[in-house]
Amino acid sequence: MPSKLPSGMAIQAAMSAAMAAISALPDDEDYGLLISTVEGESDILEVLDRVVEHAVADSKLAELARLRARRIEARADRARDIATRIVEALAISPLERPVYTASITYPRKPLVTNADELPREYIRESADMIAIGKALRAGETIPGAELRNPEPQLTIRTA
């Protein structure tokens, strides 16, 4: 279990101390000095460690929840299939029970047998965002498309 997530006030105080320490440094871009100063003058790195620890733990928890949800959905689908077979075999539809009513229907769904023969009005198209992105990053100009300003993205790697 990760340690307690720092409060907003704790994060703000640690950031203020770190930024004050950074502003007192010369502009020589000495990474070692920067890290040593931030670590010595504030607790922002410890705060960051706790925030990242929570992010990683919550991501793992969310993935486990997604896997569990898929298993539960598969179990529900199997149970629904068994119930359908039972009601269908009994040939009693609708079947009224104290808590539910089960009925078998046979909805008619469309099946495309030859997509090439379909009229244009029944075909959907969408932009190929992957190809557009590759072309724009390669320097091509594409009317109606452009690269947007990048947003920062944090990458966290764990074992």
DSSP file (Angstrom, degrees, kcal/mol; ACC not computed):
  #  RESIDUE AA STRUCTURE BP1 BP2  ACC     N-H-->O    O-->H-N    N-H-->O    O-->H-N    TCO  KAPPA ALPHA  PHI   PSI    X-CA   Y-CA   Z-CA
    1    1 A M              0   0    0      0, 0.0     3,-0.1     0, 0.0    53,-0.1   0.000 360.0 360.0 360.0 124.5    0.0    0.0    0.0
    2    2 A P        -     0   0    0      0, 0.0     3,-0.1     0, 0.0    48,-0.1  -0.266 360.0 -98.2 -66.5 156.1    1.5    3.3   -1.0
    3    3 A S        -     0   0    0      1,-0.2    51,-0.0     3,-0.0     0, 0.0  -0.151  62.6 -63.0 -64.8 170.8    2.1    6.0    1.6
    4    4 A K        -     0   0    0      1,-0.1    -1,-0.2    -3,-0.1     3,-0.1  -0.269  55.6-110.4 -61.9 137.8   -0.5    8.7    1.9
    5    5 A L        -     0   0    0     -3,-0.1    -1,-0.1     1,-0.1    46,-0.1  -0.496  40.4-108.7 -66.8 131.6   -0.9   11.0   -1.2
    6    6 A P        -     0   0    0      0, 0.0    -1,-0.1     0, 0.0     2,-0.0  -0.293  33.9-113.2 -63.7 147.2    0.4   14.5   -0.4
    7    7 A S     >  -     0   0    0      1,-0.1     4,-2.3    -3,-0.1     5,-0.2  -0.291  25.6-107.8 -73.5 164.6   -2.2   17.2    0.0
    8    8 A G  H  > S+     0   0    0      1,-0.2     4,-2.5     2,-0.2     5,-0.2   0.876 121.8  52.3 -59.0 -38.9   -2.5   20.1   -2.5
    9    9 A M  H  > S+     0   0    0      2,-0.2     4,-2.6     1,-0.2    -1,-0.2   0.894 108.4  50.0 -66.4 -39.5   -1.0   22.4    0.1
   10   10 A A  H  > S+     0   0    0      2,-0.2     4,-2.3     1,-0.2    -2,-0.2   0.903 112.3  47.8 -65.5 -40.4    2.0   20.1    0.7
   11   11 A I  H  X S+     0   0    0     -4,-2.3     4,-2.7     2,-0.2    -2,-0.2   0.934 112.8  48.3 -64.4 -45.8    2.6   19.9   -3.0
   12   12 A Q  H  X S+     0   0    0     -4,-2.5     4,-2.5     2,-0.2    -2,-0.2   0.911 112.1  48.6 -61.9 -43.5    2.4   23.7   -3.4
   13   13 A A  H  X S+     0   0    0     -4,-2.6     4,-2.2     2,-0.2    -1,-0.2   0.915 113.2  47.4 -63.8 -43.2    4.7   24.3   -0.4
   14   14 A A  H  X S+     0   0    0     -4,-2.3     4,-2.3     1,-0.2    30,-0.4   0.902 112.9  48.9 -66.0 -40.5    7.3   21.9   -1.7
   15   15 A M  H  X S+     0   0    0     -4,-2.7     4,-3.0     2,-0.2     5,-0.2   0.906 109.8  52.0 -64.9 -41.3    7.1   23.4   -5.2
   16   16 A S  H  X S+     0   0    0     -4,-2.5     4,-2.2     1,-0.2    -2,-0.2   0.927 111.5  46.4 -60.5 -45.4    7.5   26.9   -3.8
   17   17 A A  H  X S+     0   0    0     -4,-2.2     4,-2.0     2,-0.2    -1,-0.2   0.907 114.5  47.9 -63.9 -41.9   10.6   25.9   -1.9
   18   18 A A  H  X S+     0   0    0     -4,-2.3     4,-2.5     2,-0.2    -2,-0.2   0.921 112.3  48.2 -65.4 -44.3   12.0   24.1   -5.0
   19   19 A M  H  X S+     0   0    0     -4,-3.0     4,-2.2     1,-0.2    -1,-0.2   0.871 110.5  51.7 -66.3 -36.4   11.3   27.0   -7.3
   20   20 A A  H  X S+     0   0    0     -4,-2.2     4,-0.9    -5,-0.2    -1,-0.2   0.910 111.8  47.1 -64.8 -41.5   12.9   29.5   -4.9
   21   21 A A  H >< S+     0   0    0     -4,-2.0     3,-0.5     1,-0.2     4,-0.3   0.899 112.2  49.8 -66.6 -40.3   16.0   27.3   -4.7
   22   22 A I  H >< S+     0   0    0     -4,-2.5     3,-1.5     1,-0.2    -2,-0.2   0.884 105.3  57.0 -65.0 -39.2   16.1   26.9   -8.5
   23   23 A S  H 3< S+     0   0    0     -4,-2.2    -1,-0.2     1,-0.3    -2,-0.2   0.749 102.2  56.4 -66.9 -21.9   15.8   30.7   -9.0
   24   24 A A  T << S+     0   0    0     -4,-0.9    -1,-0.3    -3,-0.5    -2,-0.2   0.551  90.4  96.3 -84.6  -7.9   18.9   31.3   -6.8
   25   25 A L  S <  S-     0   0    0     -3,-1.5     2,-0.1    -4,-0.3    -3,-0.0  -0.478  82.0-108.0 -82.1 152.5   21.1   29.0   -9.0
   26   26 A P        -     0   0    0      0, 0.0     2,-0.7     0, 0.0     3,-0.4  -0.372  31.5-111.9 -70.8 160.2   23.3   30.4  -11.9
   27   27 A D  S    S+     0   0    0      1,-0.2    -2,-0.0     2,-0.1     0, 0.0  -0.157  82.4 115.3 -86.9  41.1   22.1   29.7  -15.4
   28   28 A D  S    S-     0   0    0     -2,-0.7    -1,-0.2     2,-0.1     3,-0.1   0.420  77.5-127.8 -93.1   3.0   25.0   27.2  -16.2
   29   29 A E        +     0   0    0     -3,-0.4     2,-1.0     1,-0.2     3,-0.1   0.846  42.9 168.8  56.0  41.0   22.6   24.2  -16.6
   30   30 A D     >  -     0   0    0     -4,-0.3     4,-2.5     1,-0.2    -1,-0.2  -0.759  18.0-166.1 -84.5 103.6   24.6   22.0  -14.2
   31   31 A Y  H  > S+     0   0    0     -2,-1.0     4,-2.6     1,-0.2     5,-0.2   0.886  84.8  51.9 -60.5 -42.8   22.2   19.1  -13.7
   32   32 A G  H  > S+     0   0    0      1,-0.2     4,-2.5     2,-0.2    -1,-0.2   0.912 111.4  46.6 -62.0 -43.7   24.0   17.7  -10.7
   33   33 A L  H  > S+     0   0    0      2,-0.2     4,-2.7     1,-0.2     5,-0.2   0.905 111.7  52.5 -64.3 -41.9   23.9   21.1   -8.9
   34   34 A L  H  X S+     0   0    0     -4,-2.5     4,-2.6     2,-0.2     5,-0.2   0.946 112.7  43.2 -59.1 -50.4   20.2   21.5   -9.8
   35   35 A I  H  X S+     0   0    0     -4,-2.6     4,-2.7     1,-0.2     5,-0.2   0.925 115.0  49.7 -63.4 -45.4   19.2   18.1   -8.4
   36   36 A S  H  X S+     0   0    0     -4,-2.5     4,-2.3    -5,-0.2    -1,-0.2   0.903 113.2  46.7 -61.1 -41.7   21.4   18.6   -5.3
   37   37 A T  H  X S+     0   0    0     -4,-2.7     4,-2.6     2,-0.2     5,-0.2   0.940 113.8  46.5 -66.5 -47.6   19.9   22.0   -4.6
   38   38 A V  H  X S+     0   0    0     -4,-2.6     4,-1.2    -5,-0.2     6,-0.4   0.911 115.9  46.8 -61.5 -42.0   16.3   20.9   -5.1
   39   39 A E  H  < S+     0   0    0     -4,-2.7    -1,-0.2    -5,-0.2    -2,-0.2   0.872 117.4  42.4 -68.7 -37.1   16.8   17.9   -2.9
   40   40 A G  H  < S+     0   0    0     -4,-2.3    -2,-0.2    -5,-0.2    -1,-0.2   0.815 119.6  40.4 -79.9 -30.7   18.6   19.8   -0.2
   41   41 A E  H  < S+     0   0    0     -4,-2.6     2,-0.3    -5,-0.2    -2,-0.2   0.526 122.3  18.6 -99.4  -7.5   16.3   22.9   -0.1
   42   42 A S     <  -     0   0    0     -4,-1.2     3,-0.2    -5,-0.2     4,-0.1  -0.942  61.2-128.6-151.6 171.6   12.9   21.2   -0.5
   43   43 A D     >  +     0   0    0     -2,-0.3     4,-2.2     1,-0.1     3,-0.2   0.030  69.9 118.0-111.2  25.9   11.1   17.9   -0.2
   44   44 A I  H  > S+     0   0    0     -6,-0.4     4,-3.0   -30,-0.4     5,-0.2   0.837  72.1  54.7 -64.0 -33.2    9.6   18.1   -3.7
   45   45 A L  H  > S+     0   0    0      2,-0.2     4,-2.4    -7,-0.2    -1,-0.2   0.884 109.1  47.3 -70.0 -35.9   11.3   15.0   -4.9
   46   46 A E  H  > S+     0   0    0      2,-0.2     4,-2.0    -3,-0.2    -2,-0.2   0.895 113.2  49.4 -67.4 -39.4    9.9   13.0   -2.0
   47   47 A V  H  X S+     0   0    0     -4,-2.2     4,-2.4     2,-0.2    -2,-0.2   0.937 111.1  49.5 -62.2 -46.4    6.5   14.4   -2.7
   48   48 A L  H  X S+     0   0    0     -4,-3.0     4,-2.9     1,-0.2     5,-0.3   0.904 107.6  54.9 -59.4 -42.2    7.0   13.5   -6.4
   49   49 A D  H  X S+     0   0    0     -4,-2.4     4,-2.4     1,-0.2    -1,-0.2   0.914 109.8  46.2 -57.7 -43.6    8.0   10.0   -5.4
   50   50 A R  H  X S+     0   0    0     -4,-2.0     4,-2.0     2,-0.2    -1,-0.2   0.897 112.6  49.7 -67.7 -39.8    4.7    9.6   -3.4
   51   51 A V  H  X S+     0   0    0     -4,-2.4     4,-2.4     2,-0.2    -2,-0.2   0.934 113.7  45.5 -64.5 -45.4    2.6   11.0   -6.2
   52   52 A V  H  X S+     0   0    0     -4,-2.9     4,-2.8     2,-0.2     5,-0.3   0.897 109.3  56.1 -64.5 -40.2    4.2    8.7   -8.8
   53   53 A E  H  X S+     0   0    0     -4,-2.4     4,-2.4    -5,-0.3    -1,-0.2   0.909 110.4  45.3 -57.0 -42.8    3.9    5.7   -6.4
   54   54 A H  H  X S+     0   0    0     -4,-2.0     4,-3.0     2,-0.2     5,-0.3   0.906 111.3  52.4 -67.2 -41.8    0.1    6.4   -6.3
   55   55 A A  H  X S+     0   0    0     -4,-2.4     4,-2.1     2,-0.2    -2,-0.2   0.924 113.1  44.0 -61.1 -44.4   -0.1    6.9  -10.0
   56   56 A V  H  X S+     0   0    0     -4,-2.8     4,-2.4     2,-0.2     5,-0.2   0.930 115.3  47.8 -66.5 -46.3    1.6    3.5  -10.6
   57   57 A A  H  X S+     0   0    0     -4,-2.4     4,-2.4    -5,-0.3    -2,-0.2   0.918 113.5  47.5 -62.0 -43.4   -0.5    1.7   -7.9
   58   58 A D  H  X S+     0   0    0     -4,-3.0     4,-2.7     2,-0.2    -1,-0.2   0.879 110.3  52.6 -67.0 -36.7   -3.7    3.2   -9.2
   59   59 A S  H  X S+     0   0    0     -4,-2.1     4,-2.3    -5,-0.3    -2,-0.2   0.925 111.5  46.1 -62.7 -43.8   -2.8    2.2  -12.8
   60   60 A K  H  X S+     0   0    0     -4,-2.4     4,-2.4     2,-0.2    -2,-0.2   0.907 113.2  49.8 -64.5 -41.0   -2.2   -1.4  -11.8
   61   61 A L  H  X S+     0   0    0     -4,-2.4     4,-2.3     2,-0.2    -2,-0.2   0.903 110.2  50.4 -63.3 -41.7   -5.4   -1.4   -9.8
   62   62 A A  H  X S+     0   0    0     -4,-2.7     4,-2.4     2,-0.2    -2,-0.2   0.901 110.0  50.2 -63.9 -40.9   -7.3   -0.1  -12.7
   63   63 A E  H  X S+     0   0    0     -4,-2.3     4,-2.4     2,-0.2    -2,-0.2   0.914 110.7  49.1 -64.5 -42.4   -5.9   -2.7  -15.0
   64   64 A L  H  X S+     0   0    0     -4,-2.4     4,-2.5     1,-0.2    -1,-0.2   0.891 110.7  51.0 -62.1 -38.5   -6.8   -5.4  -12.5
   65   65 A A  H  X S+     0   0    0     -4,-2.3     4,-2.8     2,-0.2    -2,-0.2   0.901 109.3  50.5 -65.8 -40.4  -10.3   -4.0  -12.4
   66   66 A R  H  X S+     0   0    0     -4,-2.4     4,-2.3     2,-0.2    -2,-0.2   0.923 111.6  47.9 -62.7 -43.2  -10.6   -4.0  -16.2
   67   67 A L  H  X S+     0   0    0     -4,-2.4     4,-2.1     2,-0.2    -2,-0.2   0.917 113.3  47.7 -63.0 -42.6   -9.5   -7.7  -16.3
   68   68 A R  H  X S+     0   0    0     -4,-2.5     4,-2.7     1,-0.2    -2,-0.2   0.913 110.1  52.4 -64.4 -42.0  -11.9   -8.6  -13.6
   69   69 A A  H  X S+     0   0    0     -4,-2.8     4,-2.7     1,-0.2    -1,-0.2   0.900 108.6  50.9 -61.5 -40.2  -14.7   -6.7  -15.4
   70   70 A R  H  X S+     0   0    0     -4,-2.3     4,-2.4     2,-0.2    -1,-0.2   0.905 110.9  48.6 -63.8 -40.3  -14.0   -8.6  -18.6
   71   71 A R  H  X S+     0   0    0     -4,-2.1     4,-2.4     2,-0.2    -2,-0.2   0.915 112.5  48.0 -64.9 -41.6  -14.1  -11.9  -16.6
   72   72 A I  H  X S+     0   0    0     -4,-2.7     4,-2.6     2,-0.2    -2,-0.2   0.906 111.8  49.9 -65.7 -41.2  -17.4  -10.9  -15.0
   73   73 A E  H  X S+     0   0    0     -4,-2.7     4,-2.5     2,-0.2    -2,-0.2   0.915 111.0  49.3 -63.1 -42.2  -18.8   -9.9  -18.4
   74   74 A A  H  X S+     0   0    0     -4,-2.4     4,-2.3     2,-0.2    -2,-0.2   0.905 111.4  49.5 -63.3 -40.7  -17.8  -13.2  -19.9
   75   75 A R  H  X S+     0   0    0     -4,-2.4     4,-2.4     2,-0.2    -2,-0.2   0.908 111.2  49.2 -63.7 -41.9  -19.4  -15.0  -17.0
   76   76 A A  H  X S+     0   0    0     -4,-2.6     4,-2.6     2,-0.2    -2,-0.2   0.895 110.1  51.5 -64.5 -39.8  -22.6  -13.0  -17.5
   77   77 A D  H  X S+     0   0    0     -4,-2.5     4,-2.3     2,-0.2    -2,-0.2   0.907 110.4  48.7 -63.1 -41.5  -22.6  -13.8  -21.3
   78   78 A R  H  X S+     0   0    0     -4,-2.3     4,-2.3     2,-0.2    -2,-0.2   0.930 112.7  47.4 -63.7 -44.3  -22.2  -17.5  -20.5
   79   79 A A  H  X S+     0   0    0     -4,-2.4     4,-2.6     1,-0.2    -2,-0.2   0.904 112.0  50.1 -63.3 -40.8  -25.1  -17.4  -18.0
   80   80 A R  H  X S+     0   0    0     -4,-2.6     4,-2.5     2,-0.2    -1,-0.2   0.886 109.8  51.3 -64.4 -38.9  -27.2  -15.5  -20.5
   81   81 A D  H  X S+     0   0    0     -4,-2.3     4,-2.3     2,-0.2    -2,-0.2   0.915 111.0  47.7 -64.0 -43.0  -26.5  -18.0  -23.2
   82   82 A I  H  X S+     0   0    0     -4,-2.3     4,-2.3     2,-0.2    -2,-0.2   0.922 112.2  49.4 -63.5 -43.9  -27.4  -20.9  -20.9
   83   83 A A  H  X S+     0   0    0     -4,-2.6     4,-2.6     1,-0.2     5,-0.3   0.906 109.9  51.8 -62.3 -41.2  -30.7  -19.1  -19.9
   84   84 A T  H  X S+     0   0    0     -4,-2.5     4,-2.7     1,-0.2    -1,-0.2   0.926 110.1  48.6 -60.6 -45.2  -31.5  -18.5  -23.6
   85   85 A R  H  X S+     0   0    0     -4,-2.3     4,-2.5     2,-0.2    -1,-0.2   0.893 112.0  49.3 -63.0 -40.0  -31.0  -22.2  -24.4
   86   86 A I  H  X S+     0   0    0     -4,-2.3     4,-2.3     2,-0.2    -2,-0.2   0.959 114.4  43.2 -64.9 -50.5  -33.2  -23.3  -21.4
   87   87 A V  H  X>S+     0   0    0     -4,-2.6     4,-1.1     1,-0.2     5,-1.0   0.896 115.6  50.0 -63.4 -39.9  -36.1  -20.9  -22.3
   88   88 A E  H  <5S+     0   0    0     -4,-2.7     3,-0.3    -5,-0.3    -1,-0.2   0.911 111.3  48.4 -64.8 -41.9  -35.8  -21.8  -26.0
   89   89 A A  H  <5S+     0   0    0     -4,-2.5    -2,-0.2     1,-0.2    -1,-0.2   0.860 109.9  52.0 -66.9 -35.4  -35.8  -25.5  -25.2
   90   90 A L  H  <5S-     0   0    0     -4,-2.3    -1,-0.2    -5,-0.2    -2,-0.2   0.747  96.4-146.1 -71.7 -21.9  -38.9  -25.1  -23.0
   91   91 A A  T  <5 +     0   0    0     -4,-1.1     2,-0.6    -3,-0.3    -3,-0.2   0.842  55.1 130.3  57.2  36.7  -40.6  -23.3  -25.8
   92   92 A I      < -     0   0    0     -5,-1.0    -1,-0.2     3,-0.0    -2,-0.1  -0.926  39.9-167.5-119.7 103.2  -42.4  -21.1  -23.3
   93   93 A S  S    S+     0   0    0     -2,-0.6    10,-0.2     1,-0.3     2,-0.1  -0.958  72.2  30.2-143.4 121.9  -42.1  -17.4  -24.2
   94   94 A P  S    S-     0   0    0      0, 0.0     2,-0.7     0, 0.0    -1,-0.3   0.461  82.1-168.9 -78.5 148.3  -42.7  -15.2  -22.4
   95   95 A L  E     -A  102   0A   0      7,-3.8     7,-2.6    -2,-0.1     2,-0.5  -0.922   9.8-152.3-107.9 109.4  -41.9  -17.1  -19.3
   96   96 A E  E     +A  101   0A   0     -2,-0.7     5,-0.2     5,-0.2     7,-0.0  -0.726  19.6 172.2 -92.3 126.9  -43.1  -15.2  -16.3
   97   97 A R        -     0   0    0      3,-2.8    -2,-0.0    -2,-0.5     0, 0.0  -0.804  46.5-101.4-123.2 165.4  -41.2  -15.7  -13.0
   98   98 A P  S    S+     0   0    0      0, 0.0     3,-0.1     0, 0.0    -1,-0.0   0.841 120.0  26.8 -58.7 -34.5  -41.6  -13.9   -9.7
   99   99 A V  S    S+     0   0    0      1,-0.2     2,-0.3    -3,-0.0    -3,-0.0   0.652 130.3   8.1-105.0 -18.1  -38.5  -11.8  -10.2
  100  100 A Y        -     0   0    0     -5,-0.0    -3,-2.8     2,-0.0     2,-0.4  -0.958  56.9-131.2-153.6 167.5  -38.2  -11.6  -14.0
  101  101 A T  E     -A   96   0A   0     -2,-0.3     2,-0.4    -5,-0.2    -5,-0.2  -0.997  23.5-160.1-125.8 125.9  -39.9  -12.4  -17.3
  102  102 A A  E     +A   95   0A   0     -7,-2.6    -7,-3.8    -2,-0.4     2,-0.4  -0.890  14.5 171.4-108.7 134.4  -37.9  -14.1  -19.9
  103  103 A S        -     0   0    0     -2,-0.4     2,-0.5    -9,-0.2   -10,-0.1  -0.995  26.3-133.5-140.9 149.2  -38.8  -14.1  -23.6
  104  104 A I        +     0   0    0     -2,-0.4     2,-0.3   -17,-0.1   -11,-0.0  -0.874  26.9 176.3-102.5 129.1  -37.1  -15.2  -26.7
  105  105 A T        -     0   0    0     -2,-0.5    -2,-0.0     2,-0.0     0, 0.0  -0.886  25.3-145.4-125.3 161.2  -37.1  -12.9  -29.7
  106  106 A Y        -     0   0    0     -2,-0.3     2,-0.1     2,-0.0    -2,-0.0  -0.701  22.2-164.6-126.2  77.9  -35.5  -13.2  -33.1
  107  107 A P        -     0   0    0      0, 0.0     2,-0.7     0, 0.0    -2,-0.0  -0.364  19.4-125.6 -67.4 141.9  -34.4   -9.8  -34.1
  108  108 A R        -     0   0    0     -2,-0.1    -2,-0.0     0, 0.0     0, 0.0  -0.790  30.7-172.6 -90.7 119.0  -33.5   -9.3  -37.8
  109  109 A K        -     0   0    0     -2,-0.7     2,-0.1     1,-0.0     0, 0.0  -0.866  26.6-107.4-111.9 145.4  -30.1   -7.9  -38.2
  110  110 A P        -     0   0    0      0, 0.0     2,-0.4     0, 0.0    -1,-0.0  -0.409  28.7-164.1 -71.1 147.4  -28.5   -6.7  -41.4
  111  111 A L        -     0   0    0     -2,-0.1     2,-0.7     0, 0.0     0, 0.0  -0.990  13.9-140.4-132.0 121.6  -25.8   -8.8  -43.0
  112  112 A V        +     0   0    0     -2,-0.4     3,-0.2     1,-0.2     0, 0.0  -0.740  22.4 175.3 -85.0 118.2  -23.5   -7.3  -45.7
  113  113 A T  S    S+     0   0    0     -2,-0.7     2,-0.2     1,-0.3    -1,-0.2   0.725  76.9  14.0 -94.8 -25.8  -22.9  -10.0  -48.3
  114  114 A N    >   -     0   0    0      1,-0.1     3,-1.3     2,-0.0     4,-0.4  -0.753  60.0-170.4-151.8 100.4  -21.0   -7.8  -50.7
  115  115 A A  G >  S+     0   0    0      1,-0.3     3,-0.9    -2,-0.2    -1,-0.1   0.770  85.4  65.6 -63.7 -27.1  -19.7   -4.4  -49.6
  116  116 A D  G 3  S+     0   0    0      1,-0.2    -1,-0.3     0, 0.0    -2,-0.0   0.766  99.9  51.4 -68.0 -24.4  -18.7   -3.5  -53.1
  117  117 A E  G <  S+     0   0    0     -3,-1.3    -1,-0.2     2,-0.1    -2,-0.2   0.559  83.5 112.0 -89.4  -8.7  -22.3   -3.5  -54.2
  118  118 A L  S <  S-     0   0    0     -3,-0.9     5,-0.1    -4,-0.4    -3,-0.0  -0.405  76.3-108.8 -68.0 138.6  -23.6   -1.2  -51.4
  119  119 A P    >   -     0   0    0      0, 0.0     3,-2.1     0, 0.0     4,-0.1  -0.350  29.6-112.8 -62.9 149.7  -24.8    2.2  -52.5
  120  120 A R  G >  S+     0   0    0      1,-0.3     3,-1.9     2,-0.2    -2,-0.1   0.791 112.1  68.5 -55.6 -33.3  -22.5    5.1  -51.4
  121  121 A E  G 3  S+     0   0    0      1,-0.3    -1,-0.3     3,-0.0    -3,-0.0   0.656  98.8  51.9 -65.2 -14.4  -25.1    6.5  -48.9
  122  122 A Y  G <  S+     0   0    0     -3,-2.1     2,-0.5     2,-0.0    -1,-0.3   0.281  92.8  90.3-103.8  10.4  -24.6    3.4  -46.8
  123  123 A I    <   -     0   0    0     -3,-1.9     2,-0.4    -4,-0.1    -8,-0.0  -0.911  60.7-155.3-110.4 131.0  -20.9    3.6  -46.5
  124  124 A R        -     0   0    0     -2,-0.5     2,-0.3     2,-0.0    -2,-0.0  -0.822  10.6-171.2-101.7 144.1  -19.1    5.6  -43.8
  125  125 A E        -     0   0    0     -2,-0.4     2,-0.3     0, 0.0    -2,-0.0  -0.962   3.7-176.7-130.4 151.4  -15.6    7.0  -44.2
  126  126 A S        -     0   0    0     -2,-0.3     2,-0.1     0, 0.0    -2,-0.0  -0.968  35.7 -88.1-143.0 161.0  -13.3    8.6  -41.7
  127  127 A A        -     0   0    0     -2,-0.3     2,-1.3     1,-0.1     3,-0.1  -0.394  34.2-123.3 -69.7 142.9   -9.9   10.2  -41.8
  128  128 A D     >  -     0   0    0      1,-0.2     4,-2.3    -2,-0.1     5,-0.2  -0.724  31.2-176.7 -86.5  91.0   -6.8    7.9  -41.5
  129  129 A M  H  > S+     0   0    0     -2,-1.3     4,-2.4     1,-0.2    -1,-0.2   0.796  77.3  55.3 -64.7 -30.8   -5.3    9.7  -38.5
  130  130 A I  H  > S+     0   0    0      2,-0.2     4,-2.3     1,-0.2    -1,-0.2   0.949 111.2  42.9 -67.6 -48.5   -2.2    7.5  -38.4
  131  131 A A  H  > S+     0   0    0      2,-0.2     4,-2.3     1,-0.2    -2,-0.2   0.892 114.8  51.0 -64.8 -39.2   -1.3    8.2  -42.1
  132  132 A I  H  X S+     0   0    0     -4,-2.3     4,-2.7     2,-0.2     5,-0.2   0.931 110.6  49.0 -63.2 -45.3   -2.0   11.9  -41.6
  133  133 A G  H  X S+     0   0    0     -4,-2.4     4,-2.6     2,-0.2     5,-0.2   0.918 111.4  48.7 -60.9 -45.0    0.2   12.1  -38.5
  134  134 A K  H  X S+     0   0    0     -4,-2.3     4,-1.4     1,-0.2    -1,-0.2   0.925 113.4  47.5 -60.9 -44.9    3.1   10.4  -40.3
  135  135 A A  H  <>S+     0   0    0     -4,-2.3     5,-2.3     2,-0.2    -2,-0.2   0.919 113.0  47.4 -64.9 -44.1    2.8   12.6  -43.3
  136  136 A L  H ><5S+     0   0    0     -4,-2.7     3,-1.5     1,-0.2    -1,-0.2   0.909 111.5  50.2 -64.8 -42.0    2.6   15.8  -41.2
  137  137 A R  H 3<5S+     0   0    0     -4,-2.6    -1,-0.2     1,-0.3    -2,-0.2   0.785 105.5  58.3 -67.0 -24.8    5.6   14.8  -39.0
  138  138 A A  T 3<5S-     0   0    0     -4,-1.4    -1,-0.3    -5,-0.2    -2,-0.2   0.475 126.2-102.9 -81.4  -1.8    7.5   14.1  -42.3
  139  139 A G  T < 5S+     0   0    0     -3,-1.5    -3,-0.2     1,-0.3    -2,-0.1   0.460  72.9 143.7  97.7   1.4    7.0   17.7  -43.3
  140  140 A E      < -     0   0    0     -5,-2.3     2,-0.5    -6,-0.2    -1,-0.3  -0.414  47.3-129.8 -72.4 151.2    4.2   17.2  -45.8
  141  141 A T        -     0   0    0     -2,-0.1     5,-0.1     5,-0.0    -1,-0.1  -0.904  24.1-173.5-101.2 126.8    1.4   19.8  -46.0
  142  142 A I    >   -     0   0    0     -2,-0.5     3,-1.9     3,-0.5     2,-0.0  -0.971  25.7-124.3-122.8 116.3   -2.1   18.4  -46.0
  143  143 A P  T 3  S+     0   0    0      0, 0.0     3,-0.1     0, 0.0    -2,-0.0  -0.359  97.7  19.4 -58.2 132.4   -5.0   20.7  -46.6
  144  144 A G  T 3  S+     0   0    0      1,-0.2     2,-0.3    -2,-0.0     0, 0.0   0.515 115.1  79.5  86.8   5.1   -7.5   20.5  -43.7
  145  145 A A    <   +     0   0    0     -3,-1.9    -3,-0.5   -13,-0.0     2,-0.3  -0.996  46.0 162.7-144.5 149.2   -5.0   19.0  -41.2
  146  146 A E        -     0   0    0     -2,-0.3     2,-0.4    -5,-0.1   -10,-0.1  -0.977  42.3 -97.9-155.8 160.7   -2.1   20.3  -39.1
  147  147 A L        -     0   0    0     -2,-0.3     2,-0.1   -11,-0.1    -2,-0.0  -0.702  40.8-139.0 -81.6 133.6   -0.1   19.1  -36.1
  148  148 A R        -     0   0    0     -2,-0.4     3,-0.1     1,-0.1    -1,-0.0  -0.456  34.0 -80.3 -87.4 165.8   -1.3   20.6  -32.8
  149  149 A N        -     0   0    0     -2,-0.1    -1,-0.1     1,-0.1     2,-0.1  -0.436  56.1-110.1 -64.0 134.6    0.9   21.8  -30.1
  150  150 A P        -     0   0    0      0, 0.0    -1,-0.1     0, 0.0    -3,-0.0  -0.377  24.6-143.1 -69.8 144.4    2.2   18.9  -28.1
  151  151 A E        -     0   0    0     -2,-0.1    -3,-0.0    -3,-0.1     0, 0.0  -0.850  31.8 -97.9-102.5 143.7    0.9   18.5  -24.5
  152  152 A P        -     0   0    0      0, 0.0     2,-0.4     0, 0.0    -1,-0.0  -0.321  40.1-166.7 -62.1 141.5    3.4   17.2  -21.9
  153  153 A Q        -     0   0    0      2,-0.0     2,-0.4    -3,-0.0     0, 0.0  -0.990  11.3-142.6-133.9 124.4    3.2   13.5  -21.3
  154  154 A L        -     0   0    0     -2,-0.4     2,-0.5     2,-0.0     0, 0.0  -0.718  11.0-158.1 -87.5 131.6    4.8   11.8  -18.3
  155  155 A T        -     0   0    0     -2,-0.4     2,-0.5     2,-0.0    -2,-0.0  -0.951   9.4-175.3-109.1 126.6    6.3    8.4  -18.9
  156  156 A I        -     0   0    0     -2,-0.5     2,-0.5     2,-0.0    -2,-0.0  -0.985   4.9-165.0-122.4 121.7    6.7    6.1  -15.8
  157  157 A R        +     0   0    0     -2,-0.5     2,-0.3     2,-0.0  -101,-0.0  -0.904   9.9 178.8-108.2 134.0    8.5    2.8  -16.2
  158  158 A T              0   0    0     -2,-0.5    -2,-0.0  -102,-0.0     0, 0.0  -0.902 360.0 360.0-129.5 160.1    8.2    0.2  -13.6
  159  159 A A              0   0    0     -2,-0.3    -2,-0.0     0, 0.0    -1,-0.0   0.471 360.0 360.0 -75.1 360.0    9.6   -3.3  -13.3
